[in-house]
Structures are given as structure tokens and as C-alpha cells.
């Protein structure tokens, strides 16, 4: 987000922007103390917090409220880009449409805030729906992919769709040690495994073959993201071990008559 210094027409620096936001929040939300939205890791601001969203809706600085909501939603959409094919596509289209209408003067500050709050509620409701079905975030992403064509739900009981979701997620987890990004043969094996699992459940219904493609996209997104997370953890552990080795060498230097420099 960028705020403009109206006095000079210059873009504010990050510290200036945070200071300005803090002052506005103190006067608009009447919070206890100063809240730093962008750099204070001790404070969490979530689209899933109805109280926080209500406070934003009451802010006097409507343009700031728009920017805060847009930032929070954009961050959630960014998360979906790495975790949930269906929600990424859905909410990217919604926020782009809303902001285009706003920037073209078709929506006032009050109207765009209403639209963004409605979108935030949709995101929260979608998460709550997963909790109600007993699905983890990973499982909910697969469920979304399986049920993207709404007509799918006309052919299967929801319990059956949940069962397919859990079986699919578990099958991928059992194979997640494979380096999917480097081995095309492994990806081909994964696709065959998925198709075999879906056929066992007679998915998809006749004439809805495109539904399988969405499931494939979600599976590949999951495997790529999981593989990347595994690489990051492995790299972090390597760095940690290297640091420990260096520390041990430094501590043992006295054993060899090596004097440490002050």
C-alpha cells in the first residue's frame, strides 16, 4: 500500500506510512495504544476476526479502510495461489472486478468497503465450512477442486466427496518424499495414481471430464508447494547444523593451543 503526502505530493516512506496509519487508527478505532499494521509481528490482523472487520467498517478515514481491506484480502489471495487453485481463481477475479470498478469511479469509498467486507466474509465462511466438514486446509483445497463444477454435488453424497478428498490427500502425503519438480516420471506416476483413485470412486460423472483437470492442477500445486517447503526446512536445518559445527570448532580451539583473538 502507498499513501501520498498531500502537502508535497511525494510518496511516504514505510516509517512515515506506519506512523500515519497509527495516528489514524488511534483516532478512528479508539484502540488501546498504538497499533502498527505493517511491522509489529506481535499484532495480528485477520480477515477471520469479525471484531477487527467491524472496527475497520467504522473507520472515519474511508480511503484507509479500503487500503487495509485490500491489503488483507490480497495477502490471503496470495496464500491461495500457492495452496488452493479454486479459491485463488475465484477470489482473484472478485477482488480485481471490485477494485476495477472502484478505480473507474463506479463505486464510492463506502460501496467498495461494503464489497470488500462481503468478500472477507465469503473467505471466512469458506474456511468455516471446511472446519464443519472436519477438513484441514490441505483437504479443503482438494475438496474445492473436486467440487468446482457445482453439478458434481448432484451426483455424489457429500460424505462420499469428503471420503474421496481424504483418500486423495493421504495418497499424496505418502508419496511426498519424491522430488516432483525434478522427476517428470514421478509426476506422470502421480497423475496415474490420481486417475486410478478417482476411477475407483467413479469420478467424474459422464460428460464432466474437465473436472479431473482441476483436481490435477490442485495435486500438482500441492506437491510443488510441499516440495518447496521441504527444501526450505532442509536448508534451514543445514544452516543450523553448520552454525553448530562452527561454534564447536571455536569452543574447542583452546584444546589445540589456539588463542582466540579478542
Secondary structure as GFF3:
##gff-version 3
##sequence-region A 1 262
A	DSSP	beta_strand	4	5	.	.	.	ID=ss1
A	DSSP	beta_strand	10	11	.	.	.	ID=ss2
A	DSSP	alpha_helix	14	28	.	.	.	ID=ss3
A	DSSP	alpha_helix	50	57	.	.	.	ID=ss4
A	DSSP	alpha_helix	62	83	.	.	.	ID=ss5
A	DSSP	alpha_helix	85	103	.	.	.	ID=ss6
A	DSSP	alpha_helix	109	132	.	.	.	ID=ss7
A	DSSP	alpha_helix	137	146	.	.	.	ID=ss8
A	DSSP	three_ten_helix	150	154	.	.	.	ID=ss9
A	DSSP	alpha_helix	158	174	.	.	.	ID=ss10
A	DSSP	alpha_helix	184	200	.	.	.	ID=ss11
A	DSSP	alpha_helix	210	252	.	.	.	ID=ss12
A	DSSP	three_ten_helix	253	256	.	.	.	ID=ss13
###
